[in-house]
Amino acid sequence: MRQAGRSLPEYRKIRGSGSILEVASDPERAAQITLQPVERYGVDAAILFSDIMVPVFSINFGIEIQSGVGPVVENPFRSSNDLKRLRALEPEIDVPYVGETIKILSQECPVPVIGFAGAPFTVASYLIEGKPSRSLEKTKALMEEEPEIWDSLMDILSEITISSLKHQIESGASAIQLFDSWAGLIDPKKYEEKVFPYSKKVLSSFDDPLVPKIHFGLGTQPILHLIAEAGADVVGIDSNTPIDVAREKLGNEIAIQGNLNPEICLGPIEEVEKAVSEILMLNSNNFGHIFNLGHGVLPDTDPAVLAHVVEMVHSHELPEKNNA
C-alpha cells in the first residue's frame, strides 16, 4: 500500500519537515523513499511515492497537504465558475518530476513499480469539501442539485487522471492503481449513477495486458459487483471485507489485493500471526491474491512486525497451479 515506508526511521530522516508535495517533486528523494520498503522488507512491488492530489495541485487549484489533516483547498469548488480553475494536465510540463522519479526507479528498483492516481470522485470530494470529510455533505449536494456541473467536473477530473496515469506508464510504471478512497461513503445507487461511469472511463482507457490495473476503495463491499465491471484486473479491498466474501462477489477472473487490518500490526505479534494466517486460509490458496494491508501503514507500526508479515506470506506454500 501507499505509505508503506512512513513507519521507517530512514523514511523520517529523508522526508524532513517539508510538505509531501515538496518531497514528491524531488525525483531523487521520491525514488529513494519508494525504494525503502523494498530494501527493508523484500516486498514484491514498489508503490510510487507521490500523492493523489499532485495533478490538481500542479495546475494551481490552490491545494496544500497539511500534516495530520490531509488535502486542504484554499478556495473549494462551489459553482460552474470554478470549472474555469481546472484545465487539462500536461504531464511533461506540469508534473515532469513524476516521470523522472519513475525513470530512476526503472533503473534502480529490483521489483515492479506501481504508479497511481486518485479516482475522479475522491479527488472531487477534496476539491468540494475543502478538506477530508466522512459526511461528504457538500459533495452529495452538488451531485444532486447541480448534475450538469457535477458531470462537467467529473469529466475534467477523469481526463486529468487518464493523462497522469498515461504519463506514468510511458515513464516505466509496471502497473497502475486507481485510489477511490471514499467510494464507499455514498449510496450504492448513487455510486452506480454518478461515480461508476467515470471510474470505468479511466480504467477503460488502458488496455495493455502487460500493465495491470488495480482499483481500491474503502467500504466497497456493497458495490464490489460494480467495481468488478469497471475494468480493473485487481480489486483492492479494505479490512472489513473478508477475502472469501470478496471472492464470491468478484469471481475468479479478477485478482484480489488485501487485506490485513493495519491496526492489528500495532498489537502483539501472536495476534498479527493469527490474522495473517486467517487471511491466507480464507483465500483457500486461490491464485490471484496479492497479500496486502486493508489500508495504509500506520506511522507507529514497528518495522519488524511488517518484516515478519512479509516473511510469513513468502513462506506460505501454494499448491502447483493446474495448467490442464
N, C-alpha and C positions, 0 to 999 in steps of 0.2 A: 504493500500500500504506500501511498504518499506518506511523507513524514516518517519513513522507516528509520531514518538516521537521527531524528531530533532528540532521542534519549542518549545519544553518544557524546562522551566528553570531547571527542575530536570534532564533532559537529559544532558544539557550542564554541569551541576555540576558533574555528574558521568562520562561523556565522557572524560573530561580533554582535554589535548592538544596532546595526542599521536595519532598515526595512527589508523584508523578504523580497520586495520588488527591486530594491537596490542590489541585493546579492544575486538574484536571478538574472540581472542584466550584466553580470560579470562572468563571461563564459568559463574562465579558468576556475573560479571559485565554485560556480554551479556544477561544473563537471566533477570537481573533487568531492563535493557533497553527495552527488549522485552515486559516486563510486564507494563511499564509506560503508554503507550496509553490505555491499557486495564483498568488500575486503574483510569486513569484520565477521559476517555471518556465513558467507558462501552461498547466498541465495541464488536462485536460478534465473533471475532477471533483475534489471535495474529500472527504476522509475525516475524519469527526468526531474531534476529539482527546478521547480518553477511554481506558478500559481495560476488558478483558473481565471483570475482577473487580469492577467498580463495583457491579453489582446485589447480589451476595452480601456485599460489604463494607458496603453500605448497610443491610442487615438484621442487621448486627452479628454476623457469624460469627467475627470476630476475624482479620482479614487485613491485611497490610501489603505494600507493594511495595518490596522492598529493592534499592537501586541495585546493578547488576552481578549480581544474583541473580534477581529476579522475584518473583512472588507467594509469600509465606511465611505459613503459617497457624499461629497460636499453639497451638491445640489441634486437630489434624487429626481428620477424620471417621473413626471406628473401629467404631461399632455402631449398633443401632437407636435407642439413646438420643440419638444425635447428630442424628437426624431432627427432634427437637424444637427444635433450634437453627436450623432453617430454617423459613421461613414465606413466604406469598405476598408478592410485591413489589407495593407500592402506589406507583407511579411519582410521582404528584403530591406524595406525602408523603416518600417515601424518596429519590428522585433528581430533584427538580424542576429542579435545575441543568442536567441533560442536556437537558431540553426547552427551557429558557431559552437554552442555547447554540445549539441548532438554530434557534430562532426568530430569534435575532440573525443567524445565517448566512443564513436565508431572505431577510432584507432586504439583507444586505451581500455575499453571495457571488455572483459572476457565473456560476458553473457549478453543476451539480447537487451536492447534499450527500449523501454516503453514510453512513448510520447503521450500527451493527454491534453484535454481541453474541458472546459465546463460546458455542460449542455445548455442550450438556449434558455430553458425555463429557470434553471438555477441561477444563471448569470442575470437574467431579467429580474429575478426576485431581489437580488442585491441592489440592482440599479433603482428599483422602485421603492423598496423598503428603506434604503439608505444605510442599512446595517443588517447583520444577521437577525432573522426573526423566525420564530416557530409558529406564529399565527398566520403570517403572510396576509394580513388583512388588506393592505393596500394593493398587493399583487392580485388577490382574488377579486377585489373591487374593480380594478382596471380590466381584468379578464372578462368580467360580467357586464360592466357598464359601458365599456368602450371597446367592443370587439374588433372594430377596424384598426384602431390604434394598436391593440394587442397583437393582431396578426402582422401588422407592419413591423412592430418591434421584434417579434419572433423571427420574421423573415430576415431582417437585417442581422440579428444575432446568429442565425443559422449560417448565413454566408460568411460571417466573421469566423465562426467556429470551423467551417469547412476550409477556409483559407489557412487558418492556423495549423490544422492537422495536416493538410497537404504539404505545407512548408516543412513540418517535422518529418514526414515520410521522405520527402525529397532530400532532406539533410541526413537521413540514415536511420530514422527510427524503425525498429523491427516490428513494432505493434503499436496500436493507439488505443487509448481508453477515454471514454466519454463519462465524465462525472456528473450525474444528475442527483446531487445530494438531497435535495428537498422534494423530489418527485412524489415521495410517499406522504407528503403533508396535505395533498389535495384529494378531493373525492375521486374515486376511480373513473366515474363517468366523465368528469371534467378533465381528468388526465387524458382520457381517450380522445376527447373532442379538441382540447386546447393545447395539449403538450405533446402527445404521442406523434402527431404528424411531423413535428419539427425535429424530434429526435430521429425519426425514421428518415427524414430528408438528409440529415447529417450523415448517418451511418450508411445510407444507400449511395452516397457519393463516392464510396470507396469499395472497389470490388477486386482488389488484388488478393488472391488466395494466400500469398506469401506474407501478407501483412494482416494478422488477426485483429479483429475489432472487439473491444471489451466495453461493456455497458454496466455502470454501477450506480446504485441509488440506495438510500436508506428507507426502511419501512415499505419496501416494494412488494411484499408478499401478495397483497390483493391485486396487484397489476402485473405480476410476473408473466401471465399469459400474453399481455400486450408487449412487454419488454422482449419476449421471445420472438415477436413478429417485427421488431424494429430494425433487425438486420445485423445484430452482433453475433460473433462466433462464440463469445464467452460472456456470461452474465455474472457479475459480482453480487453477492447477497450479504446483508448485514447479519449480525449475530442473533437476531430474533427469528430468523427463518431457518429451521433445521434443514440440513443438506438433503435428507430424503424427501422432505416436503417440496423443496425447490426442484429436485429431480423429477418428481411426479408432475409438477406444473410445467416444467420446461422441456421434458422429454430427453432423449438421449443424443440428439443431434447437436445440442448446444452444450458447451463446456461450462462448468460452474467454478467460480472463484470465491473462496471464503473458508470458514467464517468464524474463527476463534474470537471470542469477546476480548477486546484489549484490556478490559478491567481485570480479567482473570489473571493476566500476566503480572499484576501488582501483588497477587496473593502467594500463598505457599506453593512451592514447586510441585508438591503432590497434587494439588488442585489443577495446576496447569497441565500436568501429565494426563490426569483423568480427562480433562476437557479435550485435549488433542486426540487422545485415543477414541473418545466418543465420536468425534467428527469423522475420524478415519473409518470407524465402524459403520456410522450412518451412511457413508459413501458406498459401503459394500464393495470396495475395490473397483468401482466403475471407472473406466478410463475417461479422461476429460474432466478431471478435478484438479484445480490449481489451489493447493492449500494456502490460505492467507488469513489475515485478520478480517473481522467484520467491519472494521473502520480503521482510522489512523492509529499509529503507535502513540501511547500517552507519554508525555515528557519524563515522568518519574519512573518509567519502566527500567528495570535492571537489564543491561545488555546481555548479561549471562543467561537470563531467562529466555530471551529471544534466540540466543545461540542454541540453547537446549531444545527449543521448539523445532528449529531447523534440523537439528541432529535427529530428533525423533521422526520427523517426516521423511528425511532422507533414508533412514534405516528401515522404514516400513516396507515390507516386502509385498510386491504386487504379483499376481499370477501372470504367466506369459499370456500375451494377447493372442486370441484365436483369430488367425487370418483366413480361416476357411471361408 
